[in-house]
Amino acid sequence: TALRAEVRDANGYRVPGPPTSVTFANDAGTLVGTNPATTVDGLATIELQSASVEGTATVTATADGLTAGTATVAFVIPVIKIAGPHRARPGRLVAIPLLVRGPLPIAGVQATGQFDAALLSFQRASKGALIEGDPDWQVVANPPSPGKLIVLLTSGLALKPLNVPTDEPLANLLFRVSDVAPDGTESPFTFTDVTKVVDDRGDALPCKREDGLLTVDSAAPELTVTGCDATTSTVTVRFS
């Protein structure tokens, strides 16, 4: 990520000159570029390469005779997951969200879900709060057979960089609970596979499943993986 340090006066206006030497320091990740950097029109820049683990870096810019400036940068591993557990009364509706987190450039997601058709019946899929105002995104879900659901989210095969630091809903899957669902019983909704997470060229992004989360390496130099073999991830709907 590119960082910029600006020399400003007491009123907040940028001071274009004279050239000033600015020293950057960080406590995580790696600074890339000339350091100290010399301002041009009151602006000095440097890049920060993220660490290989999640965390937060604090970057400081200092210059002789000037107040230091600081900024924080969060290192976030992109994930796609389902949320649970859920509680629902018989005969009522229950929404199961598909969540994303992190800097995730994708053009589409295709996932397969399985559920107990005797207790849950699929109603519809809708955009989550993260994309509901974006007309490019489309959400389609079809049950090819009882108890199975294919969910497809596309952004018109145009790269959509989703950059969210916390879990945000990408889509919502709405189910109706059977009127005869016994009190206190549980029904699993299983996210069995994510078959496609693609970039703007239609290439699948390298991905792996760890602890029920799909981790996507969007910085990999070769986008050669055509799918992602996912271990089972399950949420539970409890009827009461």
PERAQUI-V926334 format. One record per backbone hydrogen bond with DSSP energy under -0.5 kcal/mol. NH is the residue of the N-H (numbers start at 1). CO is the residue of the C=O. Records with the same first field share a line. If there is no record, write none. Layout:
BEGIN
NH: CO ; CO
END
This chain:
BEGIN
3: 46
5: 44
7: 42
8: 6
9: 13
12: 9
15: 7
16: 14
22: 20 ; 37
23: 62
24: 22
25: 60
27: 58
30: 49
32: 47
36: 22
37: 22
39: 20
40: 43
41: 16
42: 16
43: 40
44: 5
46: 3
47: 32
48: 1
49: 30 ; 47
55: 75
57: 73
59: 57 ; 71
60: 25
61: 69
62: 23
66: 63
69: 61
71: 59
73: 57
75: 55
76: 74
78: 76
79: 101
80: 214
81: 99
83: 97
85: 236
86: 236
88: 238
91: 177
92: 89
94: 175
96: 173
97: 95
98: 171
99: 81 ; 97
100: 168
101: 79
102: 164
104: 102 ; 162
106: 104 ; 160
107: 198
108: 198
109: 153
110: 196
111: 151
112: 193
113: 149
114: 190
115: 147
116: 188
117: 115
119: 116
120: 116
121: 176
123: 174
124: 174
126: 172
128: 170
130: 169
131: 128
132: 128
134: 131
135: 133
137: 134
138: 154
140: 152
142: 150
144: 142
145: 148
148: 145
149: 113
150: 142
151: 111 ; 149
152: 140
153: 109
154: 138
155: 107
157: 107
158: 155
160: 106
161: 159
162: 104 ; 160
163: 161
164: 102 ; 162
168: 100
170: 98
171: 98
172: 126
173: 96
174: 124 ; 172
175: 94
176: 121
177: 92
178: 119
181: 178
184: 239
185: 182
187: 237
189: 235
190: 114 ; 188
191: 233
192: 112 ; 190
193: 112
194: 228
195: 110 ; 193
196: 110
198: 108
199: 203
202: 199
205: 197
208: 215
210: 208 ; 213
213: 210
214: 80
215: 208 ; 213
216: 78 ; 214
217: 206
218: 216
220: 217
223: 221
224: 222
228: 194
230: 228
233: 191
235: 189
237: 187
238: 86 ; 236
239: 185
240: 88
END
